[in-house]
Amino acid sequence: RFNPTYAQLLLLAEKTPANAYIYLINEPRVYGINRLVVSDPNNDHAAHNFYLYPTNEEIISAWKQAGYTHVIVRMYIFDTEIENQHLSPRFDALRQMLIEIDKTQEYILYQIP
């Protein structure tokens, strides 16, 4: 059994192809996901990518070079009460460059173009 929030992540992961390589943002848990997946153990993937790459285009290019096909984002970290809210404008711009496949109350599944 999984908690209802995490069950949303599992549902979205199942909507990807069996050979998907999923990059998680703001989600450290990966148990029960039947895909190749990279967790975000410190909830800092977004901030780290923004530090490494000056542009969102470079982030997407790096993700493709690493072989990632999809991104699943847990959105709570960008709420106005959280310390990382300063990342929201750039993160919103990055999300506009991805292809939204589906979403739940907590998570959004994107395909990397």
Backbone as a printed PyTorch tensor [residue, N CA C, xyz], in Angstrom:
tensor([[[  0.8330,  -1.1870,   0.0000],
         [  0.0000,   0.0000,   0.0000],
         [  0.8750,   1.2460,   0.0000]],

        [[  0.3880,   2.2550,  -0.6890],
         [  1.0940,   3.5170,  -0.7620],
         [  0.1760,   4.6200,  -0.2770]],

        [[  0.7730,   5.6900,   0.2360],
         [ -0.0760,   6.8030,   0.6440],
         [ -0.6980,   7.4380,  -0.6040]],

        [[ -1.8180,   8.1170,  -0.4490],
         [ -2.5400,   8.6460,  -1.6280],
         [ -1.7150,   9.6030,  -2.4830]],

        [[ -0.8800,  10.4110,  -1.8600],
         [ -0.0600,  11.3410,  -2.6350],
         [  0.9290,  10.5760,  -3.5060]],

        [[  1.6270,   9.6240,  -2.9190],
         [  2.6120,   8.8610,  -3.6800],
         [  1.9430,   8.0080,  -4.7540]],

        [[  0.7550,   7.5400,  -4.4870],
         [  0.0170,   6.7600,  -5.4770],
         [ -0.2030,   7.5710,  -6.7560]],

        [[ -0.3310,   8.8980,  -6.6200],
         [ -0.4750,   9.7590,  -7.7970],
         [  0.7740,   9.6830,  -8.6770]],

        [[  1.9370,   9.6630,  -8.0510],
         [  3.1910,   9.5530,  -8.8000],
         [  3.2480,   8.2260,  -9.5470]],

        [[  2.8990,   7.1510,  -8.8700],
         [  2.9150,   5.8370,  -9.5120],
         [  1.9730,   5.7950, -10.6990]],

        [[  0.8240,   6.4050, -10.5730],
         [ -0.1510,   6.4570, -11.6640],
         [  0.4360,   7.1580, -12.8900]],

        [[  1.0910,   8.2990, -12.6640],
         [  1.6790,   9.0330, -13.7890],
         [  2.8380,   8.2580, -14.4100]],

        [[  3.6700,   7.6410, -13.5930],
         [  4.8050,   6.8830, -14.1270],
         [  4.3220,   5.7570, -15.0360]],

        [[  3.2040,   5.1390, -14.6900],
         [  2.6580,   4.0530, -15.5100],
         [  2.1520,   4.5500, -16.8640]],

        [[  1.9690,   5.8430, -17.0070],
         [  1.5000,   6.4100, -18.2730],
         [  2.6380,   6.6700, -19.2490]],

        [[  3.8530,   6.3730, -18.8310],
         [  5.0030,   6.5290, -19.7200],
         [  5.2960,   5.1840, -20.3910]],

        [[  6.0050,   5.2070, -21.5170],
         [  6.3800,   3.9370, -22.1580],
         [  7.2430,   3.0860, -21.2170]],

        [[  7.2190,   1.7910, -21.4190],
         [  7.9790,   0.8680, -20.5650],
         [  9.4710,   1.1740, -20.5720]],

        [[  9.9730,   1.7670, -21.6530],
         [ 11.4000,   2.0820, -21.7540],
         [ 11.7150,   3.5320, -21.3730]],

        [[ 10.7790,   4.2050, -20.7180],
         [ 10.9930,   5.6040, -20.3250],
         [ 12.1270,   5.7140, -19.3070]],

        [[ 12.7960,   6.8460, -19.3340],
         [ 13.8200,   7.1930, -18.3450],
         [ 13.3320,   8.4910, -17.7150]],

        [[ 12.8760,   8.4070, -16.4770],
         [ 12.1690,   9.5100, -15.8210],
         [ 13.0810,  10.2460, -14.8510]],

        [[ 13.0650,  11.5610, -14.9660],
         [ 13.8090,  12.4560, -14.0760],
         [ 12.7940,  13.0880, -13.1260]],

        [[ 12.9640,  12.8450, -11.8320],
         [ 12.0380,  13.3930, -10.8460],
         [ 12.5430,  14.7320, -10.3160]],

        [[ 11.6210,  15.6460, -10.1140],
         [ 11.9270,  16.9340,  -9.4910],
         [ 11.0340,  17.0680,  -8.2620]],

        [[ 11.6620,  17.2990,  -7.1290],
         [ 10.9870,  17.4790,  -5.8360],
         [ 10.3310,  16.2030,  -5.3330]],

        [[ 10.9030,  15.0690,  -5.6710],
         [ 10.3790,  13.7900,  -5.1820],
         [ 11.5320,  12.8120,  -4.9690]],

        [[ 11.8420,  12.4970,  -3.7020],
         [ 12.9500,  11.5890,  -3.4220],
         [ 12.5910,  10.1040,  -3.5280]],

        [[ 11.3230,   9.7620,  -3.4730],
         [ 10.9140,   8.3480,  -3.4240],
         [ 10.8220,   7.7520,  -4.8370]],

        [[ 11.2510,   6.4990,  -4.9630],
         [ 11.1710,   5.8180,  -6.2540],
         [ 10.6340,   4.3930,  -6.1340]],

        [[ 10.3290,   3.9500,  -4.9290],
         [  9.8890,   2.5630,  -4.7560],
         [  8.5640,   2.3220,  -5.4760]],

        [[  8.4760,   1.1780,  -6.1110],
         [  7.2570,   0.8040,  -6.8140],
         [  7.1370,   1.3490,  -8.2230]],

        [[  8.0780,   2.1630,  -8.6590],
         [  8.0320,   2.6980, -10.0240],
         [  8.7030,   1.6740, -10.9430]],

        [[  7.9820,   1.1900, -11.9090],
         [  8.4920,   0.1560, -12.8080],
         [  9.0880,   0.7500, -14.0770]],

        [[  9.8600,   1.7980, -13.8940],
         [ 10.5700,   2.4610, -14.9840],
         [ 11.9670,   2.8080, -14.4760]],

        [[ 12.8670,   3.0850, -15.3900],
         [ 14.1610,   3.6260, -15.0020],
         [ 13.9120,   5.0530, -14.5380]],

        [[ 14.3750,   5.3880, -13.3380],
         [ 14.0330,   6.6810, -12.7470],
         [ 15.1910,   7.2080, -11.9190]],

        [[ 15.3470,   8.5270, -11.9180],
         [ 16.3370,   9.2060, -11.0810],
         [ 15.5780,  10.0230, -10.0550]],

        [[ 15.8060,   9.6970,  -8.7830],
         [ 15.1000,  10.4140,  -7.7140],
         [ 15.7450,  11.7720,  -7.4600]],

        [[ 15.0700,  12.5700,  -6.6680],
         [ 15.5680,  13.8870,  -6.2530],
         [ 15.7180,  13.8370,  -4.7300]],

        [[ 16.7810,  13.1920,  -4.2330],
         [ 16.8760,  12.9020,  -2.8020],
         [ 16.8900,  14.1230,  -1.8890]],

        [[ 17.3860,  15.2320,  -2.3820],
         [ 17.4450,  16.4470,  -1.5550],
         [ 16.4790,  17.5280,  -2.0340]],

        [[ 15.5850,  17.1680,  -2.9530],
         [ 14.6450,  18.1400,  -3.5320],
         [ 15.3630,  19.3700,  -4.0660]],

        [[ 16.4850,  19.1190,  -4.7420],
         [ 17.2540,  20.2500,  -5.2690],
         [ 17.6060,  20.1160,  -6.7530]],

        [[ 16.9710,  19.1850,  -7.4610],
         [ 17.2820,  19.0390,  -8.8890],
         [ 17.0600,  20.3380,  -9.6580]],

        [[ 15.9420,  21.0030,  -9.4020],
         [ 15.6640,  22.2400, -10.1420],
         [ 16.7340,  23.2910,  -9.8530]],

        [[ 16.9980,  23.5560,  -8.5910],
         [ 17.9970,  24.5670,  -8.2310],
         [ 19.3700,  24.2040,  -8.7740]],

        [[ 19.7270,  22.9330,  -8.7150],
         [ 21.0300,  22.4910,  -9.2090],
         [ 21.1410,  22.6770, -10.7290]],

        [[ 20.0780,  22.3310, -11.4490],
         [ 20.0870,  22.5410, -12.9020],
         [ 20.1890,  24.0220, -13.2380]],

        [[ 19.4830,  24.8620, -12.5050],
         [ 19.5420,  26.3010, -12.7640],
         [ 20.9400,  26.8430, -12.4910]],

        [[ 21.6280,  26.2710, -11.5100],
         [ 22.9950,  26.6840, -11.2070],
         [ 23.9580,  26.2490, -12.3250]],

        [[ 23.8040,  25.0150, -12.8030],
         [ 24.7310,  24.4690, -13.7990],
         [ 24.5560,  25.0610, -15.1850]],

        [[ 23.3020,  25.3470, -15.5580],
         [ 23.0050,  25.7400, -16.9310],
         [ 22.3740,  27.1300, -16.9680]],

        [[ 22.9980,  28.0600, -17.6660],
         [ 22.4890,  29.4350, -17.7080],
         [ 21.1270,  29.5820, -18.3800]],

        [[ 20.7800,  28.6400, -19.2700],
         [ 19.5050,  28.7750, -19.9770],
         [ 18.6890,  27.4880, -19.8520]],

        [[ 17.4000,  27.6190, -20.0120],
         [ 16.5310,  26.4460, -19.9830],
         [ 16.7800,  25.5250, -21.1780]],

        [[ 17.1700,  26.0960, -22.2980],
         [ 17.5020,  25.2920, -23.4660],
         [ 18.6770,  24.3540, -23.1520]],

        [[ 19.6340,  24.8530, -22.4020],
         [ 20.7810,  24.0320, -22.0210],
         [ 20.3760,  22.9230, -21.0540]],

        [[ 19.4140,  23.2000, -20.1860],
         [ 18.9110,  22.1610, -19.2820],
         [ 18.2860,  21.0380, -20.0890]],

        [[ 17.4060,  21.3840, -21.0030],
         [ 16.7380,  20.3670, -21.8140],
         [ 17.7590,  19.5800, -22.6350]],

        [[ 18.7410,  20.2540, -23.1790],
         [ 19.7910,  19.5740, -23.9410],
         [ 20.5510,  18.5850, -23.0520]],

        [[ 20.8830,  18.9980, -21.8490],
         [ 21.6010,  18.1090, -20.9220],
         [ 20.7370,  16.9100, -20.5390]],

        [[ 19.4580,  17.1400, -20.3190],
         [ 18.5560,  16.0180, -20.0010],
         [ 18.5180,  15.0200, -21.1550]],

        [[ 18.4400,  15.5320, -22.3750],
         [ 18.4050,  14.6410, -23.5380],
         [ 19.7180,  13.8620, -23.6610]],

        [[ 20.8330,  14.5380, -23.4600],
         [ 22.1320,  13.8710, -23.5440],
         [ 22.2600,  12.7680, -22.4990]],

        [[ 21.6260,  12.9620, -21.3330],
         [ 21.6530,  11.9460, -20.2800],
         [ 20.6940,  10.7930, -20.5830]],

        [[ 19.8200,  10.9960, -21.5720],
         [ 18.8940,   9.9460, -21.9680],
         [ 17.5130,  10.0380, -21.3600]],

        [[ 17.2590,  11.0850, -20.5920],
         [ 15.9340,  11.2290, -19.9840],
         [ 14.8780,  11.4560, -21.0590]],

        [[ 13.7210,  10.8300, -20.8700],
         [ 12.6210,  10.9860, -21.8200],
         [ 11.4370,  11.7380, -21.2030]],

        [[ 11.3320,  11.6790, -19.8770],
         [ 10.1960,  12.2770, -19.1850],
         [ 10.6560,  12.9230, -17.8740]],

        [[  9.8610,  13.8690, -17.4140],
         [ 10.0850,  14.5290, -16.1380],
         [  8.7690,  14.4800, -15.3690]],

        [[  8.8480,  14.1210, -14.1040],
         [  7.6800,  14.2270, -13.2250],
         [  8.0440,  15.1940, -12.1120]],

        [[  7.1920,  16.1940, -11.9330],
         [  7.4360,  17.2640, -10.9780],
         [  6.3880,  17.2070,  -9.8740]],

        [[  6.8540,  17.2600,  -8.6480],
         [  5.9320,  17.4670,  -7.5250],
         [  5.9150,  18.9660,  -7.2640]],

        [[  4.7500,  19.5780,  -7.4240],
         [  4.6670,  21.0330,  -7.4630],
         [  4.6650,  21.7300,  -6.1110]],

        [[  4.4650,  21.0230,  -5.0090],
         [  4.3450,  21.7030,  -3.7220],
         [  5.5510,  22.5560,  -3.3830]],

        [[  6.7100,  22.1730,  -3.8480],
         [  7.9370,  22.8760,  -3.4820],
         [  7.9550,  24.3080,  -3.9980]],

        [[  7.1210,  24.5980,  -4.9770],
         [  7.1020,  25.9410,  -5.5390],
         [  5.9500,  26.7830,  -5.0010]],

        [[  5.2700,  26.2970,  -3.9480],
         [  4.2350,  27.1000,  -3.3020],
         [  4.8660,  28.3370,  -2.6850]],

        [[  4.0880,  29.3440,  -2.4730],
         [  4.6230,  30.6210,  -1.9840],
         [  5.1600,  30.5450,  -0.5600]],

        [[  4.8370,  29.5080,   0.1680],
         [  5.3200,  29.3890,   1.5480],
         [  6.6740,  28.6940,   1.6370]],

        [[  7.1750,  28.2050,   0.5640],
         [  8.4040,  27.4160,   0.5620],
         [  9.5850,  28.3040,   0.1660]],

        [[ 10.7510,  28.0170,   0.7270],
         [ 11.9270,  28.8590,   0.5180],
         [ 12.4050,  28.9240,  -0.9280]],

        [[ 12.0720,  27.9510,  -1.7520],
         [ 12.5230,  27.9540,  -3.1440],
         [ 11.6090,  28.7200,  -4.0860]],

        [[ 10.7120,  29.5110,  -3.5600],
         [  9.7610,  30.2060,  -4.4230],
         [ 10.4510,  31.1430,  -5.4170]],

        [[ 11.6500,  31.5940,  -5.1200],
         [ 12.3700,  32.4680,  -6.0550],
         [ 12.6970,  31.7510,  -7.3700]],

        [[ 12.6370,  30.4260,  -7.3690],
         [ 12.9000,  29.6630,  -8.5820],
         [ 11.6790,  29.5720,  -9.4930]],

        [[ 10.5290,  29.9140,  -8.9840],
         [  9.2790,  29.7150,  -9.7210],
         [  9.2500,  30.3530, -11.1070]],

        [[  9.6490,  31.6120, -11.2850],
         [  9.5630,  32.1860, -12.6430],
         [ 10.3770,  31.4080, -13.6790]],

        [[ 11.6010,  31.0530, -13.3450],
         [ 12.4070,  30.3050, -14.3130],
         [ 11.8490,  28.9000, -14.4980]],

        [[ 11.3980,  28.2980, -13.4130],
         [ 10.8440,  26.9570, -13.5200],
         [  9.5720,  26.9560, -14.3600]],

        [[  8.7460,  27.9640, -14.2040],
         [  7.5360,  28.0760, -15.0300],
         [  7.8980,  28.1850, -16.5060]],

        [[  8.9410,  28.9440, -16.8060],
         [  9.3890,  29.0780, -18.1980],
         [  9.9160,  27.7410, -18.7280]],

        [[ 10.6350,  27.0060, -17.9030],
         [ 11.1330,  25.6940, -18.3040],
         [  9.9720,  24.7370, -18.5730]],

        [[  8.9860,  24.7450, -17.7250],
         [  7.8350,  23.8490, -17.9030],
         [  7.0890,  24.1540, -19.1960]],

        [[  7.0950,  25.4070, -19.6240],
         [  6.4400,  25.7750, -20.8820],
         [  7.1420,  25.1630, -22.0930]],

        [[  8.4070,  24.7990, -21.9190],
         [  9.1810,  24.2120, -23.0090],
         [  8.9990,  22.7000, -23.0970]],

        [[  8.3960,  22.1050, -22.0810],
         [  8.1700,  20.6650, -22.0450],
         [  6.7620,  20.3540, -22.5330]],

        [[  6.5070,  19.1040, -22.8250],
         [  5.1910,  18.6800, -23.3110],
         [  4.4390,  18.0480, -22.1430]],

        [[  3.3810,  18.7160, -21.6920],
         [  2.6050,  18.1670, -20.5780],
         [  1.7810,  16.9920, -21.0740]],

        [[  1.9330,  15.8590, -20.3930],
         [  1.2210,  14.6380, -20.7590],
         [ -0.0160,  14.4600, -19.8780]],

        [[  0.1550,  14.6430, -18.5770],
         [ -0.9470,  14.4490, -17.6280],
         [ -0.5580,  15.0780, -16.3030]],

        [[ -1.5450,  15.2290, -15.4250],
         [ -1.2420,  15.7500, -14.0950],
         [ -2.2650,  15.2410, -13.0980]],

        [[ -1.8530,  15.2890, -11.8500],
         [ -2.7210,  14.9670, -10.7350],
         [ -2.7410,  16.1930,  -9.8300]],

        [[ -3.3020,  16.0470,  -8.6750],
         [ -3.3380,  17.1710,  -7.7410],
         [ -1.9350,  17.5870,  -7.2960]],

        [[ -1.0170,  16.6230,  -7.2000],
         [  0.3290,  16.8860,  -6.6740],
         [  1.4440,  16.8950,  -7.7280]],

        [[  1.2570,  16.1730,  -8.8110],
         [  2.3470,  15.9390,  -9.7680],
         [  1.9340,  16.3070, -11.1850]],

        [[  2.9670,  16.6030, -11.9960],
         [  2.7570,  16.8210, -13.4280],
         [  3.7750,  15.9750, -14.1830]],

        [[  3.2990,  15.2550, -15.1860],
         [  4.1400,  14.4370, -16.0510],
         [  4.3970,  15.1930, -17.3440]],

        [[  5.6710,  15.3210, -17.7000],
         [  6.0730,  15.9700, -18.9390],
         [  6.9060,  15.0140, -19.7770]],

        [[  6.8180,  15.1970, -21.0870],
         [  7.7400,  14.5520, -22.0010],
         [  8.7730,  15.5950, -22.4010]],

        [[ 10.0200,  15.1640, -22.5160],
         [ 11.0760,  16.0620, -22.9420],
         [ 11.0540,  16.1000, -24.4640]],

        [[ 10.8960,  17.2970, -25.0610],
         [ 10.7860,  17.3710, -26.5270],
         [ 12.1010,  17.0510, -27.2360]]])
